[in-house]
Amino acid sequence: MDIADYIAEASGSVDVALAFTDRIERRCRKIADAPNGGTPRADLGEDVRLVPFERSTVILYRVADEYVDIIDIVYGGRDYAAILGRKAS
């Protein structure tokens, strides 16, 4: 289940879910303005950085040569270390 589906189900509103995901997208685009501003998290993988979003979500990314690679967006206090571990396998 993706974030939009989860929020729509939990809130009972597709509009709430779409507004939240729009804000996430805007935040992801802003990461490129200060790509090294996120907290380095070498424990999660090589060059991984983390930035919190609205107290309920974290954005995990890497800075590439000319772009920012969003690795994952994790909502609701889920164990992002375990999620990244499964993706690396």
Beta strands, then each sheet from edge to edge (+ up, - down):
strand 1: 39-40
strand 2: 48-53
strand 3: 57-63
strand 4: 68-75
sheet 1: 1+ 2- 3+ 4-
end
